[in-house]
Amino acid sequence: MSVMPGISRQVAAVQSVLFKAACPDCRARFELAAGALRLAIGASRRTTFYSFTCPECGSAVRKPAGERIVELLTGGGVRTLRLHSSV
């Protein structure tokens, strides 16, 4: 099996992306790697959000994600879950 030239550099670039975040509970500001974030994409703005655990106080944080945030997080390698409506 062969690996295409440049693939390993692209993977390394995605893995090194850091996102600035803040905790609404303890007000700490920090940077998180893509692996520390989760993105859920729902059918509306109300059901599209990202989440993480605050490294300072341990609180579970959930924040709304608009189009630009979704674009940045997916481009940075954040794992994404697509939510389906049960209509």
N, C-alpha and C positions, 0 to 999 in steps of 0.2 A: 504494500500500500504506500502510495506516495503522498506527500504533503505539498500543497501549492505554495510557491514562494510568497512571502508576505503574510500568510495566514497567522503564523505565530505572533508576529508583531501586532496584528489587529487584535488578537485575543488579549495580549498583554496590555494594550492600550485601554480596552474595555475594563479589564480587571483593576486598573489603577485609577479609575474615575472615583472621585470623592464628591459627595453632595453635602452642602451646608444645610443644617437643620437646627431646630430649636424645640425645646420641650415647653408646652404651655403650663405644665404643673410646677416644675422647679426653675423654669426660665433659663436653663443652661443652654449654651450654644456650642455646637460641635460639628464635626464632619463625619459622615458615614460612608462606608464602602457600599457598592451596589448590592452586595449580598446581605446587607443589614436592612434593606428596604423591601417592601412588597407593594405591588401596584394592582389594584382591582379596577377593571373597566366594566362599568354597568351600562344600562340603556340610557341613562340620563346623567346630568351633572351631579345630582344628589347621590347617585350610586357609583360614582367614579372617585376613587380616593387612593391615597398611599398610606402605608403604616410602617411603624418601626417601634422598637423598644428603646426608651431613653437610656443611654449608657451611664448617666449620672444617678438617676433616681429609680430606674427600673419600670417606670410607667409605660403602659401601652399607649401609643400615640397614633391617632388617625386624623388625617387632614384631607380636605377636598383637593382634587387634582383636575385643573382645567386642561385645555388642549396643549398649551405650551409645556406644562409640567409633565403630562403624559409623554410628549415628544422627547423631552430631556431624559426622563427616567428610562424609557424604552431604549433610547439611543445609548444610554450609559450602561446597559446590561442588567437593569433591575428585572427580577422575575415578575411576570405578569399573569394575572388570572382574569379571564373573561367571564363575567357574570351573565347568566341567561335568565330572562324573565320567564315565569311559569304562568302564562296567560291562557 
